[in-house]
Amino acid sequence: MFFTKLSIGRQLTLVVLLSGLVFAFTYSEHERSTEERRLLDEVRRNAASMYSIFSATLTEAVIVEDQPVIHSILEQLLIRDQRINRITVENENNLMLAQVINNKNQFGRDHITFKYPIAVEGEIFGSLHLIWNFSSELLLIEKVAERKRNISLTAFILLLTLLLFWQYVIVIRPLSKISNALMAIATDSNDDASQVISQIPHSSKELSQIKVIVKQLVDLLYQKEKHQQEVELEKEKTETIVHSLGDGLAVINVDGTIESINPKLEEMVGVKALSLIGTPFERWVFKEGNSYLLKSERDGGGPVPINLTRSPWSNNDQKLYGEVLILHDLREVLDAEKTKLSAQAKDEFLASMSHELRTPLTSIIGNSEYLQEQKFDSTISEIIHDIEIAGRAQLALVNDILDMSKIES
């Protein structure tokens, strides 16, 4: 509608202006109708009064149809009230006996006719017709009504001007400030909204209450926005941690269906996240003895040994929504353990070989040195010397082999 598209100030102006026009015209029409009724009542009273004064004389003249007397009486009636336009007397057969006309009061559209019977003891001998012309009185009444209407309109316009000024100061300007504040809220400009609210005047108790409510709304929305930002920040932190987590992570609901996973688990399984979400968790993880295995389609497929950690997924009211599962790939751990065991076996072998080889060679070298200190012939002494030289060479070779093995391990 056209009216609803206007601002509240223009709506109030239009309503008040139309109300003033309706009031002014209603008041003037009421005054005019009241004056017209008063005029008609006065005419009726005058007509009845004249009829009652001249009825006796007129009756006798009508009975005898004395036209000069009747005409004389009618002229006297005409003189008594110049508003009478025409007086006519008729006999019982409706034939005119006499008539006088007021030439100074021309016959107009605004007139009224009174008819009175001329009778004696119930017997009718004729009738008296009085025609009153009150166009001039109605014109005067119309002028008075128009003057009152103009006065009331002028007074109402002055009152409207004061009312519009009052509504602008008391209502429109504060409401405009409130509207600007709400627009600032709608555009998330809380600082602008707070500045606008501080400029709203305390023009009335109601507007002051609205100002308090709007300020509370701004504070509430500011707190909500701040909380939302904190929630978004925490969400980003959580997503960063989840995506950078070195272990696979899955969130399942109470039915055991996967709701979300992190990229690491997607990498471990070798399947896109969209293919995993919505599927049962037991389809991908199963237990074998005391160990958990993860079905993987990566690197030719095959189960992946994992360590599974379960944590309940609930809120502050302890309502359980599902579980948060951490899947740790044990392949590197198992490979490290195998490497450690292999190195340990090698160390044990080297220690054993060191003992088994060095001990006899040391004994041979020691005994050779002892025999060389004894007195034998030259042939035997040369053989003992050769044994010592060979033993020392063999011991050096064993030491080099064991040292190289330690470096490689």
TASULMO-V886450 format. One line per field, one symbol per residue. phi: phi as a letter, one per 40 degrees, with the letter a starting at -180 (. if undefined). psi: psi as a letter, one per 30 degrees, with the letter a starting at -180 (. if undefined). Layout:
# TASULMO-V886450
phi=???
psi=???
This chain:
# TASULMO-V886450
phi=.ccccccccccccccccccccccccccccccccccccccccccccccccccccbccccccccccfcccccccccccccccaccccabbbbcccgcccaabbcccbccbccaabbbbcbabfgccbiabbbbcbbccccccccccccccccccccccccccccccccccccbccccccccccccccccgcccccccccccccccaccccccdcccccccccccccccccccccccccccccccccccbcbbbbcccgccbabbdccccccgbccccccgcccccbbbbbgbbbbbcbbcfgghcbcbbbbbbcbabccgccbibbbbbbcccccccccccccccccccccccccccccccccccccccccccccccbccccccccccccccccccccccccccccccccc
psi=leefflleeeeeeeeeeeeeeeeeeeeeeeeeeeeeeeeeeeeeeeeeeeeeegeeeeeeeeefhjeeeeeeeeeeeeefjffkekkkklafggkkelkkkjffjlkafjlkkkkkkjljhfkkfalkkkjkjheeeeeeeeeeeeeeeeeeeeeeeeeeeeeeeeeeeeeeeeeeeeeeeeeeefggieeeeeeeeffklifleeeeeeeeeeeeeeeeeeeeeeeeeeeeeeeeeeeeeefgkflkkkklaffgkkellleeeeeeegkleffekflkefffklkjbglkkkkkgkhgakkkklkkkkkkjlafggkkfblkkkjkkgeeeeeeeeeeeeeeeeeeeeeeeeeeeeeeeeeeeeeeeeeffljlleeeeeeeeeeeeeeeeeeeeeeeeeeeeeee.
